[in-house]
Amino acid sequence: MENQIRIVATKKLSDSQKQTLLKANFSVVDNDFIAIQNKDFKVDNIKEYLIFTSKNAVESVLNNSKSNEIKTKKCFSVGSKTKAMLEQNGFEIEAHSDYAAELASIICNNYLKNSFTFFSGNLRRDILPDAMTLVEINWEEIQVYETHLTPHKIDFEPNGVLFFSPSGAESYLQENRIEDEICFCIGNTTAEALKYATPNIIIANQPTVESTIMKCIEYFKN
């Protein structure tokens, strides 16, 4: 169909996520623009609380031989999928937020005297670490996974592109230029990574893949 809306998703979508777009009569190309690699890491003295800002970190920690010992500590988490994964695997959540900046403010206002182990990736944002360092909270960082960019060249002009992480945006821009297409972003930090490439940015109501897809459908249906 000539007038079909063409969408690129910068990560592989689940069947149900893809179906939502296909049912809206869009054509969809989905590719993983980043690859995640778990790292081996040593755990010596875990601090009072744990911080997780991504599902990738949770996955890597679950693969660690000392994961049962790590699970005895309460967690601070960013993102609904991260929280769900922690709870499904027997971790207890002390505090949760959708954005790192909100979590930073919870920690810095209410947990100044506590200590934290932050399980991170190599491309993590600075918001949380900078905030904790500024107010001199006792924290340590253990890098538990790596994100690698895996760019793909898109050989047609899409109407919309779905972005789910700053590194996914960076990877897309390595091989592709953004012209008139609309960029739908899962959250503010992802949108931030695109601000020099295009003004056509729409942010999802909630930082989930599903919400990003719904925003895209709403936009083109209107």
LUMRO-622001 format. One line per 8 residues: number of its first residue (from 1); their letters; for each residue x, y, z of N, C-alpha, C. Coordinates in steps of 0.05 Angstrom, whole numbers, plus 5000, padded with zeros to 4 digits. Example, Ala and Ser with C-alpha at 12.3 -4.5 7.8 and 13.67 -1.06 7.14 Angstrom:
2
1	as	5264/4886/5156/5246/4910/5156/5264/4934/5156  5257/4955/5142/5273/4979/5143/5258/5001/5157
// end
This chain:
222
1	menqiriv	5017/4976/5000/5000/5000/5000/5017/5025/5000  5011/5043/4981/5028/5066/4977/5028/5085/5002  5003/5089/5013/5001/5110/5034/5004/5098/5062  5014/5074/5064/5018/5062/5091/5040/5077/5106  5035/5080/5132/5054/5093/5150/5077/5074/5155  5102/5083/5151/5125/5065/5154/5140/5072/5180  5142/5052/5197/5154/5056/5224/5180/5040/5227  5200/5052/5238/5225/5037/5246/5226/5037/5276
9	atkklsds	5230/5013/5287/5234/5010/5316/5264/5003/5321  5277/5017/5339/5306/5014/5342/5312/4992/5363  5293/4974/5367/5298/4949/5382/5278/4929/5372  5284/4903/5375/5266/4882/5367/5241/4884/5385  5217/4884/5373/5193/4886/5389/5182/4858/5395  5167/4855/5416/5154/4829/5421/5132/4826/5401  5121/4802/5398/5100/4797/5379/5076/4815/5384  5068/4818/5409/5044/4834/5415/5049/4864/5410
17	qkqtllka	5074/4873/5416/5080/4901/5410/5079/4907/5380  5090/4888/5365/5091/4891/5335/5062/4890/5324  5046/4872/5335/5018/4868/5326/5002/4894/5330  5008/4908/5352/4993/4933/5358/4997/4953/5335  5022/4954/5324/5028/4972/5302/5016/4962/5276  5018/4936/5271/5007/4924/5247/4977/4927/5245  4964/4924/5269/4934/4927/5269/4926/4955/5263  4944/4974/5268/4938/5002/5262/4944/5008/5232
25	nfsvvdnd	4951/4986/5218/4956/4987/5189/4983/5002/5182  5002/5000/5201/5029/5011/5196/5046/4988/5185  5067/4995/5169/5087/4975/5163/5111/4979/5183  5123/4958/5192/5142/4960/5214/5168/4945/5207  5191/4959/5212/5217/4946/5211/5229/4949/5239  5236/4927/5252/5248/4929/5279/5275/4915/5279  5294/4929/5290/5322/4918/5292/5334/4926/5318  5351/4909/5329/5365/4917/5354/5389/4935/5346
33	fiaiqnkd	5388/4960/5354/5409/4979/5348/5430/4980/5370  5426/4964/5391/5447/4961/5411/5447/4931/5420  5470/4923/5429/5473/4895/5439/5483/4897/5468  5472/4880/5485/5479/4880/5514/5496/4855/5520  5518/4860/5534/5536/4837/5542/5540/4838/5572  5532/4816/5585/5536/4814/5614/5566/4812/5620  5574/4823/5643/5603/4821/5651/5605/4804/5676  5628/4791/5679/5634/4777/5704/5642/4799/5723
41	fkvdnike	5633/4797/5748/5642/4818/5767/5645/4805/5795  5662/4817/5811/5667/4807/5838/5650/4823/5858  5639/4808/5877/5623/4821/5898/5637/4816/5925  5647/4837/5937/5659/4833/5963/5641/4842/5986  5641/4868/5992/5623/4877/6013/5601/4894/6001  5578/4882/5999/5555/4897/5988/5546/4917/6009  5539/4941/6000/5531/4962/6019/5502/4958/6028  5491/4976/6044/5464/4972/6055/5442/4968/6034
49	yliftskn	5442/4985/6014/5421/4985/5994/5433/4980/5966  5416/4970/5948/5425/4966/5920/5410/4986/5902  5423/4994/5880/5410/5011/5860/5411/4997/5833  5388/4995/5820/5386/4984/5793/5371/5004/5775  5383/5012/5753/5369/5031/5735/5362/5017/5708  5367/4991/5706/5359/4977/5681/5355/4947/5686  5338/4935/5669/5334/4906/5670/5360/4891/5664  5377/4903/5647/5402/4890/5640/5419/4885/5664
57	avesvlnn	5420/4905/5682/5436/4902/5707/5424/4880/5724  5398/4878/5726/5385/4858/5742/5392/4830/5731  5390/4827/5705/5396/4802/5692/5425/4792/5698  5443/4811/5696/5471/4804/5701/5476/4796/5730  5463/4810/5748/5466/4804/5777/5454/4776/5783  5432/4770/5770/5419/4744/5774/5437/4721/5765  5455/4727/5746/5473/4707/5735/5498/4704/5753  5501/4721/5772/5525/4721/5789/5523/4698/5810
65	sksneikt	5545/4685/5816/5545/4663/5835/5536/4672/5863  5539/4698/5869/5531/4707/5896/5503/4721/5896  5487/4715/5875/5461/4729/5873/5443/4726/5898  5444/4702/5910/5427/4698/5934/5435/4716/5957  5461/4720/5960/5472/4738/5980/5464/4767/5974  5466/4775/5949/5459/4802/5940/5429/4807/5945  5412/4787/5942/5383/4790/5945/5375/4797/5973  5392/4794/5993/5384/4800/6020/5382/4830/6025
73	kkcfsvgs	5392/4846/6006/5391/4875/6009/5367/4887/5995  5356/4908/6005/5334/4922/5992/5343/4939/5969  5325/4943/5950/5333/4957/5925/5319/4983/5920  5334/5000/5906/5322/5025/5894/5323/5020/5864  5300/5026/5850/5300/5020/5822/5288/5042/5805  5297/5043/5780/5286/5062/5760/5273/5046/5738  5248/5054/5732/5233/5041/5709/5215/5018/5718  5191/5017/5707/5172/4996/5715/5181/4968/5709
81	ktkamleq	5195/4965/5686/5204/4938/5678/5226/4928/5696  5243/4946/5705/5265/4939/5723/5253/4930/5750  5234/4946/5760/5221/4939/5785/5207/4912/5784  5192/4908/5762/5178/4882/5759/5197/4859/5759  5219/4862/5745/5239/4840/5743/5251/4834/5771  5257/4855/5786/5268/4852/5813/5248/4836/5830  5223/4845/5830/5203/4833/5847/5198/4804/5839  5197/4798/5813/5193/4771/5804/5215/4752/5813
89	ngfeieah	5239/4764/5818/5262/4747/5826/5269/4749/5855  5249/4758/5871/5252/4757/5900/5267/4780/5913  5272/4802/5899/5284/4825/5911/5262/4842/5925  5270/4856/5946/5251/4874/5959/5256/4903/5951  5236/4917/5943/5239/4945/5934/5235/4964/5957  5255/4981/5962/5253/5002/5983/5241/5027/5971  5250/5035/5947/5238/5058/5934/5241/5055/5904  5222/5067/5889/5222/5064/5860/5213/5090/5847
97	sdyaaela	5224/5094/5823/5216/5118/5808/5218/5112/5778  5204/5128/5762/5205/5124/5733/5230/5137/5721  5241/5156/5735/5265/5171/5724/5287/5172/5745  5312/5171/5734/5336/5172/5752/5336/5198/5769  5328/5220/5757/5329/5246/5771/5310/5245/5796  5287/5233/5792/5268/5230/5815/5280/5213/5837  5292/5190/5828/5304/5172/5848/5327/5186/5863  5343/5201/5848/5365/5216/5860/5355/5235/5882
105	siicnnyl	5332/5248/5877/5321/5266/5897/5310/5251/5922  5298/5227/5917/5289/5211/5940/5313/5203/5958  5334/5193/5944/5358/5184/5959/5372/5207/5974  5375/5229/5960/5390/5252/5972/5375/5266/5994  5348/5264/5993/5332/5277/6014/5327/5259/6038  5326/5233/6034/5318/5215/6056/5338/5194/6064  5360/5191/6049/5378/5169/6055/5407/5178/6057  5411/5202/6067/5438/5213/6068/5458/5197/6084
113	knsftffs	5448/5184/6105/5466/5169/6123/5470/5140/6115  5457/5132/6093/5459/5104/6084/5480/5100/6063  5485/5074/6057/5505/5069/6036/5493/5052/6014  5504/5054/5989/5492/5042/5966/5512/5028/5948  5504/5006/5936/5518/4993/5914/5502/4997/5889  5513/5010/5869/5500/5016/5844/5510/4997/5822  5492/4979/5812/5499/4961/5791/5493/4975/5764  5514/4979/5748/5510/4997/5725/5521/4984/5699
121	gnlrrdil	5516/4998/5677/5528/4991/5651/5549/5011/5643  5564/5005/5622/5586/5023/5614/5576/5050/5603  5551/5052/5594/5541/5077/5583/5521/5091/5601  5522/5085/5626/5502/5097/5644/5503/5127/5645  5480/5140/5652/5479/5169/5655/5492/5177/5681  5499/5203/5683/5513/5213/5707/5494/5224/5729  5468/5225/5724/5450/5239/5742/5452/5229/5771  5448/5203/5774/5448/5191/5801/5475/5192/5814
129	pdamtlve	5496/5183/5801/5523/5184/5813/5531/5212/5821  5526/5231/5803/5533/5259/5809/5518/5270/5834  5492/5263/5835/5476/5273/5858/5486/5261/5884  5492/5235/5884/5501/5222/5909/5528/5233/5918  5546/5237/5898/5573/5247/5904/5571/5275/5916  5554/5291/5904/5551/5319/5913/5543/5321/5942  5525/5304/5952/5517/5306/5980/5533/5286/5997  5554/5275/5986/5573/5258/6000/5560/5233/6012
137	inweeiqv	5543/5221/5997/5532/5195/6005/5553/5174/6000  5554/5154/6017/5573/5132/6014/5562/5112/5993  5575/5111/5970/5565/5093/5949/5588/5082/5933  5583/5059/5921/5603/5047/5903/5589/5038/5878  5604/5035/5856/5592/5027/5831/5605/5001/5822  5589/4982/5813/5599/4957/5801/5587/4955/5773  5605/4955/5753/5596/4954/5726/5590/4924/5719  5565/4918/5712/5557/4890/5709/5549/4883/5680
145	yethltph	5547/4903/5663/5542/4897/5634/5552/4919/5617  5555/4912/5591/5564/4932/5571/5544/4934/5549  5540/4959/5539/5523/4964/5516/5541/4970/5492  5537/4956/5471/5552/4961/5446/5532/4971/5424  5541/4991/5409/5524/5001/5388/5525/4982/5364  5502/4976/5353/5500/4958/5329/5483/4972/5308  5494/4992/5294/5478/5008/5275/5469/4992/5251  5446/5000/5240/5435/4988/5215/5428/5011/5197
153	kidfepng	5434/5008/5171/5426/5028/5151/5397/5023/5143  5380/5043/5145/5352/5041/5136/5350/5051/5107  5341/5034/5089/5343/5041/5061/5316/5051/5049  5299/5062/5067/5274/5075/5057/5270/5099/5076  5251/5116/5069/5245/5139/5086/5222/5133/5105  5227/5129/5131/5205/5123/5149/5189/5148/5155  5164/5144/5164/5148/5167/5174/5153/5171/5203  5160/5150/5217/5165/5152/5246/5186/5132/5255
161	vlffspsg	5201/5140/5275/5222/5122/5287/5217/5121/5317  5218/5097/5328/5214/5093/5357/5242/5089/5370  5247/5105/5390/5273/5104/5405/5268/5097/5434  5285/5079/5444/5281/5069/5472/5304/5074/5491  5326/5085/5480/5349/5091/5498/5367/5111/5484  5382/5127/5500/5401/5145/5487/5421/5131/5469  5430/5107/5478/5450/5093/5461/5437/5083/5435  5412/5075/5436/5398/5067/5412/5395/5090/5392
169	aesylqen	5391/5114/5403/5389/5139/5386/5417/5144/5374  5437/5142/5390/5465/5147/5380/5472/5127/5358  5464/5102/5362/5470/5081/5342/5455/5087/5316  5430/5094/5318/5414/5100/5294/5427/5123/5278  5436/5143/5292/5447/5167/5278/5474/5161/5265  5487/5139/5273/5513/5133/5260/5510/5125/5231  5486/5114/5224/5482/5105/5196/5460/5119/5181  5444/5135/5197/5420/5147/5185/5417/5176/5192
177	riedeicf	5406/5191/5172/5400/5219/5178/5370/5221/5183  5363/5239/5201/5334/5244/5206/5325/5268/5190  5306/5265/5173/5296/5288/5156/5270/5298/5168  5247/5289/5157/5221/5299/5166/5207/5279/5185  5219/5255/5188/5205/5235/5204/5202/5244/5233  5181/5234/5246/5175/5240/5274/5189/5220/5291  5203/5229/5312/5217/5211/5331/5201/5208/5356  5194/5183/5363/5178/5178/5387/5197/5166/5408
185	cignttae	5199/5179/5431/5220/5172/5450/5207/5161/5476  5219/5141/5488/5209/5129/5512/5211/5147/5536  5229/5167/5536/5232/5185/5558/5250/5208/5552  5255/5225/5572/5269/5250/5568/5298/5247/5561  5312/5228/5573/5341/5225/5567/5345/5215/5538  5326/5198/5529/5328/5189/5501/5323/5213/5482  5303/5229/5489/5297/5253/5473/5321/5272/5472  5334/5274/5494/5357/5292/5497/5379/5284/5477
193	alkyatpn	5382/5257/5472/5403/5247/5454/5397/5254/5425  5372/5263/5419/5364/5269/5391/5361/5298/5386  5364/5315/5407/5356/5343/5404/5372/5358/5383  5397/5350/5378/5413/5364/5357/5407/5353/5329  5393/5331/5328/5388/5318/5302/5361/5326/5290  5342/5333/5307/5315/5339/5297/5298/5353/5318  5280/5371/5309/5261/5383/5328/5236/5366/5331  5233/5346/5313/5208/5330/5312/5208/5307/5332
201	iiianqpt	5206/5314/5358/5208/5294/5379/5182/5294/5396  5172/5270/5400/5148/5266/5417/5155/5246/5439  5150/5253/5464/5157/5235/5486/5133/5220/5496  5136/5194/5502/5114/5177/5511/5104/5187/5538  5078/5181/5544/5066/5189/5569/5079/5174/5593  5086/5149/5587/5100/5133/5608/5125/5121/5595  5146/5117/5611/5171/5106/5600/5170/5076/5595  5151/5068/5577/5150/5039/5570/5149/5037/5539
209	vestimkc	5156/5014/5529/5155/5009/5500/5126/5012/5490  5107/5001/5506/5079/5002/5498/5068/5031/5496  5076/5047/5515/5067/5075/5515/5079/5090/5491  5104/5084/5484/5117/5096/5461/5102/5089/5435  5094/5063/5433/5079/5054/5410/5052/5068/5408  5038/5070/5431/5012/5083/5431/5014/5112/5423  5035/5125/5431/5039/5154/5424/5042/5156/5394  5056/5138/5382/5061/5137/5354/5035/5133/5339
217	ieyfkn	5018/5114/5348/4993/5108/5334/4974/5132/5337  4972/5144/5361/4956/5167/5366/4963/5190/5346  4989/5194/5344/4999/5216/5328/4990/5213/5299  4994/5190/5287/4988/5186/5259/4958/5183/5253  4943/5173/5274/4914/5170/5270/4901/5198/5271  4913/5217/5285/4901/5244/5286/4910/5261/5262
// end
